[in-house]
Amino acid sequence: MNNHTLHSKSWSTQEASKHYCIDKWGANYFSINEAGDVVVTPGGADNGPSISLYEIAQEIEMRGLSMPVLLRIENILGSQIKLLHETFRKVIRENDYRGVYKGVFPIKVNQQEQVIEAIGQFGENFNHGLEAGSKPELIAAISMLKNRNACLICNGYKDEEFIDLGLFAVKMGYQVFFVIEVPGEVDLIIERSKYHNITPTLGLRIKLSTQAEGQWAESGGDSSVFGLTMSHIIDVIDRLKQEEMLDCLQLLHYHIGSQIPNIRDIRAGAMEACRLYEELVKEGAPMGYLDLGGGLAVDYDGSNTDSHSSRNYSLEEYCSDIVESIITVLDKNDIPHPTIITESGRAIVAYYSVLIFNILDVSSFEPHPIPATLPDVDSDLLENLMTTYNMVSAKDIQECCNDALFYRSQARQLFKHGHITIRERAQAENLVQHILIKISEFSRELTHIPKDVQTMNRLIYDIYYGNFSLFQSLPDVWAIDQILPTMPLHRHLEKPSRQAIISDITCDCDGKIDSFPGIIEKKSNIMLHPLKPDEEYYMGVFLVGAYQETLGDLHNLFGDTNVVSIHVNDDGSYKFILELEGDSVADVLSYVGYDIRAIRTRLKAQAEDAIQNGLVSPHERKSILANFEEGLRGYTYFEKQSTTDI
Ligand SMILES: *Cc1c(COP(=O)(O)O)cnc(C)c1O
């Protein structure tokens, strides 16, 4: 009997939407269709066609690519860039702001060639540019950016080579801004620009006293390692005046952190920066550009609050607060409104990738049936547990909960001291499990569930083993407790009956997902469907387009996943525009220093020794080596096809 199945009468896609909160975090891109599949609508709020992610997952496997797969829905990038620009334009118009908005994409958020290429393409009409923080990023940016009206912002520590690269980009007609991050950079920039006889456009990165809440609080405020202090700013201005280069200073930049959950901090940062902007104008710098950095947050948990994984503002409020802050400060002294630049990374790319994986197995919280007669044990342990089990009722719930935990620890003590056997202990733990489940069922009838019981209810879950590595594909879940929405891609007409958490296949106890979006607060487990024998159970982790790909690592030597990009056409058809095979076993071994040829040589020698020792035949050696070969070529994740038989 399936004890902790929720006794369900009905279930609808609306209830499924509510349970997984997809109606909250889906942001018009993700929802559930009438067939009970999760669908993506790449046009977002503009509507347009929707396609089933379940169908896509099946099609990917039919084409021979194994799970896990990182699916990119290309059009979403276009939709997000358009949304950002149109919202700024609307707010600018409504407020009679006398300047324009220009965005740049910070390459570090997702450096993949295909991503940067798509941003160049979709951003073309909006003059959306790029931000680079290192030499490789700058070279990538110059090679990808065609639009000479788009900005190219150079942040980060710059050596001579970095500066030269930027200066050559200036010569080729790009709108390059050299942002001075540390006082020492200014001399080198002056020297290199004189040497090449190229006039640079300069910006200052300032250290604001405004410190944003959230995960990246330290990026801003006094503890920030980046940016110029007030005295540094004065030094730079004086230095530029001395060189008669003050007219190069046109931009002011700050970045107070990523994923800023509270709009109050966005406004405070903008106001403070505008005061500094005003002072720079008064000092005689031409200025013209205000670059407010990143920070525009993504509502990962759908709560629309100032929690770390959310934001308490809409995109329109974000744009309005920036535009209004600038007007408020600068209009007092009739200072012309600057071109607004933001470096939104996360908000542009998060929605565009979904990690899709299959469930390999379930470790169920399902006790064995209670035996008709209990074995005779010296102590009263099993009888006491049986009595507790029979006693469970809504009114005794707290007491039974205490008893169950007491007897469980007694069983463990008795076992430790050799008083009961492993079979007896198993019996005891099995009874405890029955009690916990019974308590959990009764607790559903209560309006107030005691805290201990709530805690215990959360311990009743199945472990669903997903074919993925958290460390490779979802590093922020592990590193900073980021909530990323996770749910099955299909079967949403069926009521999910199993309370579950999801484990990856790295054998690391941290490799699990046990935080999920909830309506009131985050949930430590979600409801899933029992597996069917002949059907894959596909799940998706959503909103993974920002930061996850490059921050991921080779923990347990699980490598890059397969990547598939799709483009959805207006008529609802779609095409696979790119398939990238993930790392093979040989690839990841070579990343950590193994020479694959040497591995082959050694394997051959080992197999030869086995022949010499009479353990295998020459024919078996051949099959064994063929299997090793196939193993080296294979995917690092769980694959379905079997290897060659010996
Ligand atoms: C990381 C970073 C960004 C991107 O921030 P998001 O919150 O992802 O938009 C922008 N600018 C700078 C300087 C950064 O370091």
The ligand as a Gaussian input file, in Angstrom:
#p B3LYP/6-31G(d) Opt

LIG

0 1
 C       28.892000      41.034000     -12.928000
 C       28.807000      42.399000     -13.407000
 C       27.684000      42.819000     -14.131000
 C       26.478000      41.947000     -14.362000
 O       25.562000      42.017000     -13.327000
 P       24.107000      41.378000     -13.459000
 O       23.555000      41.509000     -12.111000
 O       24.280000      39.983000     -13.924000
 O       23.332000      42.166000     -14.439000
 C       27.694000      44.087000     -14.650000
 N       28.741000      44.922000     -14.459000
 C       29.832000      44.549000     -13.758000
 C       30.959000      45.494000     -13.590000
 C       29.898000      43.284000     -13.202000
 O       30.962000      42.937000     -12.483000

